[in-house]
């Protein structure tokens, strides 16, 4: 099969190879509804299962692992999963996307990271294979006029906007707001996009605080003592952060070590709510509030996904990684069911017409605009409490009241 072929032809050999590289989401008996060829859709799932983002990629995989039973219960067709590891590297993500398509993948899902997702989007568009992004917030991905790329995840400006909307709701509810914050952010694609969106958002939402200093750092940093000292030196009442898992742990340890006594941490991204963060830091993990794409705990499908995760992964708390990875597969199955075909153009057309109201994430449901972006999504505010995660905003999609300010690290046993 030529690597330049736009629509790979599935032969007996490539079909067998795909089966060898994948597992059936629905188990040994595929659940097919009106399938023209009587076969499950072959979905290539690209995630950073190793490298610097390994913990998060492996966590996203849990959303894949529990999908089978839920999709079957709600009458969706089965999916044949073909897993690939991007190794947290953009070029490897590109190569793995090519490899999956060559092995017969009919739709791609992934890849958590904006840089890696951008590379995969280019491959998918060139090869004419539908690509459903699970998690990636950099706006340019859906600004290229792509016909085969779809994103069910809010872009950075939306995340920033909702973060401020939910912050103001919390400040109004508690009557306590910081007057000055220090902004720390990682310099990867996502962090840079968030930093770029920040100034305009601050003006638009008339926040009660000013940014005392903006402090950037590399994702692969192993020592953030200087950055935390700089933030502490500003006299900021709170920290506003855009992090990943490893650096969130590093920052927290430095806050404890340097005896920071601010009101708390306000995070606009992953890291602070990850299970590994909670497990690694124990009681020191309590307090941070993350303003992130999340799930509505009151939705029926959210409860079903939560129950499935609790059964298969009892030590895992449902989070963004699981929700949006599962929803990417839900979109794929729903489109396959409606298209009645694995033809890439038919699948892309079906995805474009998606209208799923019984979903998991916060907001009215899943639909895509002309750019392939779900612009109906809204974000939540979640807080780490007693080793668990509770949703504290927006109103109508919560299961707990916020505790703000957080207990200072110096007053914890």
C-alpha positions as CSV (number, residue, x, y, z in Angstrom):
1,X,0.0,0.0,0.0
2,X,1.4,3.4,-1.0
3,X,1.9,5.8,1.9
4,X,0.6,8.5,-0.4
5,X,-2.7,6.9,-1.2
6,X,-5.6,9.1,0.0
7,X,-7.9,6.3,1.0
8,X,-6.1,3.1,1.9
9,X,-7.6,-0.1,0.5
10,X,-8.3,-2.6,3.2
11,X,-7.1,-6.0,2.0
12,X,-7.3,-9.3,3.8
13,X,-3.7,-8.8,4.8
14,X,-4.1,-5.3,6.2
15,X,-7.4,-6.3,7.9
16,X,-5.6,-9.2,9.6
17,X,-2.8,-6.9,10.6
18,X,-5.2,-4.4,12.1
19,X,-6.8,-7.1,14.1
20,X,-3.4,-8.2,15.4
21,X,-2.6,-4.7,16.5
22,X,-5.9,-4.0,18.2
23,X,-8.5,-5.2,20.6
24,X,-12.2,-5.2,20.1
25,X,-13.9,-2.5,22.2
26,X,-17.0,-4.6,22.5
27,X,-15.3,-7.9,23.3
28,X,-15.6,-11.1,21.4
29,X,-19.1,-10.5,19.9
30,X,-19.2,-7.2,18.0
31,X,-22.4,-5.3,18.4
32,X,-23.4,-4.0,15.0
33,X,-26.4,-2.0,14.0
34,X,-27.2,-1.8,10.3
35,X,-23.6,-2.1,9.3
36,X,-23.3,-2.5,5.5
37,X,-20.2,-4.7,5.9
38,X,-21.1,-6.2,9.3
39,X,-17.7,-5.2,10.8
40,X,-16.8,-2.8,13.6
41,X,-15.3,0.6,12.7
42,X,-11.5,0.5,13.1
43,X,-10.4,3.4,15.2
44,X,-6.7,4.3,15.7
45,X,-6.2,5.9,19.2
46,X,-3.0,7.9,19.5
47,X,-1.9,8.9,23.0
48,X,1.3,9.7,24.8
49,X,1.6,6.4,26.6
50,X,5.3,7.0,27.3
51,X,7.6,10.0,27.6
52,X,7.0,13.1,29.7
53,X,3.2,13.0,29.3
54,X,2.9,9.2,29.9
55,X,0.8,9.4,33.1
56,X,-1.8,11.5,31.3
57,X,-1.8,9.4,28.1
58,X,-2.2,6.2,30.2
59,X,-5.1,7.9,32.0
60,X,-6.8,8.8,28.8
61,X,-6.6,5.1,27.8
62,X,-8.9,4.3,30.7
63,X,-11.6,6.2,28.9
64,X,-11.0,3.8,26.0
65,X,-11.0,0.7,28.1
66,X,-14.4,1.3,29.7
67,X,-16.2,2.4,26.5
68,X,-17.3,-1.0,25.2
69,X,-20.1,-1.7,27.7
70,X,-21.4,1.9,27.8
71,X,-21.6,2.1,24.0
72,X,-23.4,-1.2,23.8
73,X,-25.9,-0.2,26.6
74,X,-26.9,3.0,24.7
75,X,-27.3,1.2,21.3
76,X,-24.1,2.2,19.6
77,X,-22.1,0.0,17.2
78,X,-18.8,-1.6,18.4
79,X,-15.4,-0.2,17.6
80,X,-12.1,-2.0,16.9
81,X,-9.4,-0.1,18.7
82,X,-5.9,0.2,17.3
83,X,-3.6,1.7,19.9
84,X,-0.5,3.7,19.2
85,X,2.0,5.5,21.4
86,X,3.1,9.0,20.4
87,X,5.9,8.9,23.1
88,X,5.0,12.5,23.9
89,X,6.8,13.6,20.7
90,X,5.3,15.5,17.7
91,X,7.2,13.7,15.0
92,X,6.5,10.3,16.4
93,X,2.8,11.3,16.6
94,X,2.9,12.1,12.9
95,X,4.6,8.8,12.0
96,X,2.3,6.8,14.2
97,X,-0.8,8.4,12.5
98,X,0.6,7.4,9.1
99,X,1.3,3.9,10.4
100,X,-2.2,3.4,11.7
101,X,-3.8,4.5,8.5
102,X,-1.5,2.2,6.5
103,X,-2.6,-0.6,8.8
104,X,-6.3,0.1,8.0
105,X,-7.5,2.6,10.6
106,X,-10.7,4.2,9.3
107,X,-10.9,7.0,11.9
108,X,-8.3,8.5,14.3
109,X,-8.7,9.7,17.8
110,X,-6.2,11.6,20.1
111,X,-3.8,12.8,21.1
112,X,-4.2,15.0,24.3
113,X,-1.3,17.4,23.4
114,X,-2.0,20.3,21.0
115,X,1.4,20.0,19.3
116,X,0.9,16.2,18.6
117,X,-2.7,16.7,17.6
118,X,-1.7,19.4,15.1
119,X,0.7,16.9,13.5
120,X,-1.9,14.2,13.4
121,X,-4.5,16.6,11.9
122,X,-2.2,17.3,9.0
123,X,-1.8,13.6,8.3
124,X,-5.5,12.9,8.6
125,X,-6.4,15.7,6.3
126,X,-3.8,14.7,3.7
127,X,-4.9,11.1,3.8
128,X,-8.6,11.9,3.9
129,X,-9.3,10.0,7.2
130,X,-11.6,11.5,9.8
131,X,-9.9,12.6,13.0
132,X,-11.7,13.3,16.2
133,X,-9.5,15.2,18.7
134,X,-10.2,14.2,22.3
135,X,-8.1,16.8,24.1
136,X,-6.1,19.7,22.6
137,X,-6.9,23.4,23.1
138,X,-4.7,25.4,20.6
139,X,-7.1,27.4,18.4
140,X,-5.2,27.1,15.1
141,X,-6.0,23.3,14.8
142,X,-9.6,24.1,13.7
143,X,-8.7,27.3,11.8
144,X,-7.1,25.6,8.8
145,X,-10.2,24.9,6.8
146,X,-9.8,21.1,7.3
147,X,-12.6,18.8,6.2
148,X,-11.7,15.7,8.1
149,X,-10.7,17.2,11.5
150,X,-13.1,17.6,14.4
151,X,-12.6,18.7,17.9
152,X,-14.9,18.0,20.9
153,X,-12.8,20.1,23.3
154,X,-12.9,23.8,24.1
155,X,-10.2,26.0,22.6
156,X,-7.8,28.0,24.8
157,X,-9.8,31.3,24.7
158,X,-13.0,29.4,25.8
159,X,-11.1,27.8,28.6
160,X,-9.7,31.1,29.7
161,X,-13.1,32.8,29.4
162,X,-15.0,30.2,31.4
163,X,-12.2,30.1,34.0
164,X,-12.8,33.8,34.7
165,X,-16.6,33.4,34.6
166,X,-16.4,30.5,37.2
167,X,-13.8,32.3,39.3
168,X,-16.1,35.4,39.6
169,X,-18.9,33.1,40.6
170,X,-16.7,31.6,43.3
171,X,-15.5,35.0,44.5
172,X,-19.1,36.2,44.7
173,X,-20.3,33.2,46.6
174,X,-17.5,33.4,49.2
175,X,-17.1,37.1,49.3
176,X,-13.3,36.7,49.0
177,X,-11.2,37.5,45.9
178,X,-7.4,38.0,45.4
179,X,-6.2,41.5,44.5
180,X,-3.0,40.3,42.9
181,X,-1.9,37.0,41.3
182,X,1.3,35.6,39.9
183,X,0.8,33.7,36.5
184,X,3.0,30.6,36.0
185,X,2.7,28.7,32.8
186,X,4.4,25.9,30.9
187,X,5.8,26.9,27.5
188,X,4.4,24.0,25.4
189,X,1.8,24.6,22.7
190,X,-1.2,24.6,25.2
191,X,0.5,26.8,27.8
192,X,1.6,29.3,25.2
193,X,-1.9,29.5,23.7
194,X,-3.3,30.1,27.1
195,X,-0.8,32.8,27.9
196,X,-1.6,34.5,24.7
197,X,-5.3,34.5,25.5
198,X,-4.9,35.9,29.0
199,X,-4.4,39.7,28.5
200,X,-7.6,40.2,26.5
201,X,-9.6,38.0,28.8
202,X,-8.5,39.9,31.9
203,X,-9.8,43.1,30.3
204,X,-13.0,41.6,28.9
205,X,-14.1,40.0,32.2
206,X,-12.9,42.8,34.5
207,X,-11.3,40.5,37.0
208,X,-10.9,41.8,40.6
209,X,-7.1,41.2,40.5
210,X,-4.1,42.2,38.5
211,X,-1.3,39.9,37.3
212,X,1.8,40.9,39.3
213,X,4.2,38.9,37.0
214,X,4.1,36.3,34.3
215,X,6.6,33.4,34.8
216,X,7.2,30.9,32.0
217,X,9.0,27.6,32.3
218,X,9.9,24.6,30.2
219,X,7.7,21.4,30.4
220,X,10.8,19.3,31.0
221,X,12.1,21.4,33.9
222,X,13.2,19.3,37.0
223,X,13.6,22.2,39.4
224,X,11.1,25.1,39.7
225,X,12.4,26.6,42.9
226,X,13.5,29.9,41.2
227,X,10.2,30.3,39.5
228,X,8.2,29.7,42.7
229,X,10.5,32.1,44.6
230,X,9.9,34.7,42.0
231,X,6.1,34.2,42.2
232,X,6.3,34.4,46.0
233,X,8.4,37.5,45.8
234,X,5.6,39.4,44.0
235,X,3.5,39.3,47.1
236,X,0.6,37.8,45.1
237,X,-2.5,36.7,47.0
238,X,-3.0,33.6,44.7
239,X,-1.3,31.7,41.9
240,X,-2.9,31.5,38.5
241,X,-1.3,28.5,36.7
242,X,-1.2,26.5,33.4
243,X,0.6,23.3,34.1
244,X,1.0,19.6,33.4
245,X,1.3,16.8,35.9
246,X,5.0,16.7,36.7
247,X,5.5,20.4,37.0
248,X,2.3,20.8,39.1
249,X,3.9,18.4,41.6
250,X,7.2,20.3,41.5
251,X,5.4,23.7,42.0
252,X,3.4,22.3,45.0
253,X,6.5,20.9,46.7
254,X,8.2,24.3,46.3
255,X,5.2,26.1,47.7
256,X,5.4,23.9,50.8
257,X,9.2,24.2,51.1
258,X,9.1,28.0,50.7
259,X,6.2,28.3,53.1
260,X,3.8,30.1,50.8
261,X,0.6,31.3,52.5
262,X,-1.5,32.7,49.7
263,X,-5.2,32.1,49.2
264,X,-4.7,29.2,46.9
265,X,-4.0,27.9,43.5
266,X,-6.2,28.7,40.5
267,X,-5.4,26.3,37.6
268,X,-6.5,26.7,34.0
269,X,-5.4,23.3,32.8
270,X,-4.4,19.8,33.7
271,X,-1.9,18.6,36.3
272,X,-3.5,19.6,39.6
273,X,-6.5,17.3,39.4
274,X,-4.7,14.2,38.1
275,X,-4.9,11.0,40.2
276,X,-1.1,10.9,40.3
277,X,-1.0,14.4,41.8
278,X,-3.5,13.4,44.5
279,X,-1.7,10.2,45.3
280,X,1.8,11.7,45.3
281,X,1.1,14.6,47.5
282,X,-1.6,13.3,49.8
283,X,-3.0,16.0,52.1
284,X,-0.8,18.6,50.4
285,X,-2.9,18.0,47.3
286,X,-6.0,19.5,48.9
287,X,-7.2,23.0,47.9
288,X,-6.3,23.9,44.3
289,X,-9.2,24.8,42.1
290,X,-9.0,23.8,38.5
291,X,-11.0,25.6,35.8
292,X,-11.1,23.0,33.1
293,X,-13.3,21.1,30.6
294,X,-15.1,18.6,32.8
295,X,-18.3,16.7,33.2
296,X,-21.7,17.5,34.5
297,X,-22.1,15.2,37.6
298,X,-25.9,15.3,37.2
299,X,-26.0,13.9,33.6
300,X,-27.1,10.3,33.2
301,X,-24.3,9.3,30.9
302,X,-21.8,10.9,33.2
303,X,-23.0,8.7,36.0
304,X,-22.7,5.6,33.7
305,X,-19.2,6.5,32.8
306,X,-18.3,7.1,36.4
307,X,-19.7,3.8,37.5
308,X,-17.8,2.0,34.7
309,X,-14.6,3.6,35.8
310,X,-15.2,2.8,39.4
311,X,-15.8,-0.8,38.6
312,X,-12.8,-1.3,36.3
313,X,-10.4,1.2,37.9
314,X,-11.5,1.5,41.6
315,X,-8.5,3.7,42.5
316,X,-9.2,6.2,39.7
317,X,-11.3,9.4,39.9
318,X,-13.1,10.3,36.7
319,X,-11.6,13.4,35.1
320,X,-11.1,15.3,31.8
321,X,-8.9,12.6,30.3
322,X,-11.6,9.9,30.6
323,X,-14.5,12.1,29.7
324,X,-13.3,13.6,26.4
325,X,-11.5,10.4,25.3
326,X,-14.7,8.5,25.9
327,X,-16.8,11.2,24.1
328,X,-14.4,11.0,21.1
329,X,-15.3,7.3,20.8
330,X,-19.0,8.1,21.3
331,X,-18.8,10.5,18.4
332,X,-17.1,7.9,16.2
333,X,-19.6,5.2,17.0
334,X,-22.6,7.6,16.6
335,X,-21.3,8.8,13.2
336,X,-20.7,5.2,12.0
337,X,-24.2,4.2,13.0
338,X,-25.7,7.1,11.1
339,X,-23.4,6.8,8.1
340,X,-23.9,3.0,7.8
341,X,-20.5,2.9,6.2
342,X,-16.8,3.3,7.0
343,X,-16.3,5.4,3.8
344,X,-14.2,8.3,5.1
345,X,-16.3,11.0,3.3
346,X,-19.5,9.5,4.6
347,X,-18.1,9.3,8.1
348,X,-16.9,12.9,8.0
349,X,-20.3,14.1,6.8
350,X,-22.0,12.2,9.6
351,X,-19.6,13.7,12.2
352,X,-20.4,17.1,10.8
353,X,-24.1,16.5,11.5
354,X,-23.5,15.2,15.0
355,X,-26.2,16.2,17.5
356,X,-25.7,14.2,20.8
357,X,-27.6,15.7,23.7
358,X,-27.2,12.7,26.1
359,X,-23.5,13.2,26.7
360,X,-21.0,13.5,29.6
361,X,-19.2,16.9,29.4
362,X,-20.5,20.2,30.8
363,X,-22.8,22.0,28.3
364,X,-25.8,21.4,26.1
365,X,-24.3,18.5,24.1
366,X,-22.1,17.7,21.1
367,X,-22.4,19.6,17.9
368,X,-19.8,20.9,15.4
369,X,-19.7,24.2,13.7
370,X,-18.4,24.8,10.1
371,X,-14.8,24.6,11.3
372,X,-15.3,21.2,13.0
373,X,-15.3,22.7,16.5
374,X,-17.8,22.0,19.2
375,X,-18.3,25.5,20.3
376,X,-21.2,24.6,22.7
377,X,-18.9,23.2,25.4
378,X,-18.6,24.9,28.8
379,X,-16.1,24.4,31.5
380,X,-16.3,23.7,35.2
381,X,-14.5,24.5,38.4
382,X,-13.3,21.5,40.4
383,X,-11.6,21.4,43.8
384,X,-9.3,18.8,45.4
385,X,-10.8,17.8,48.7
386,X,-9.8,14.9,50.9
387,X,-8.2,13.0,48.0
388,X,-11.2,13.4,45.8
389,X,-12.5,15.9,43.2
390,X,-15.7,17.9,43.7
391,X,-17.4,20.2,41.2
392,X,-18.0,23.7,42.6
393,X,-19.1,25.7,39.5
394,X,-21.0,26.6,37.3
395,X,-24.3,26.6,39.1
396,X,-26.6,23.8,38.0
397,X,-23.7,21.4,37.3
398,X,-22.1,21.0,40.7
399,X,-22.0,18.5,43.5
400,X,-20.4,20.5,46.3
401,X,-19.8,24.0,47.7
402,X,-16.4,25.6,47.2
403,X,-13.9,26.1,50.1
404,X,-12.1,29.4,49.4
405,X,-9.6,30.5,50.5
406,X,-7.8,27.1,50.8
407,X,-6.0,26.1,54.0
408,X,-2.4,27.4,53.8
409,X,0.2,24.8,53.5
410,X,1.9,26.0,56.7
411,X,-1.2,25.1,58.7
412,X,-1.5,21.5,57.4
413,X,-0.2,18.5,59.4
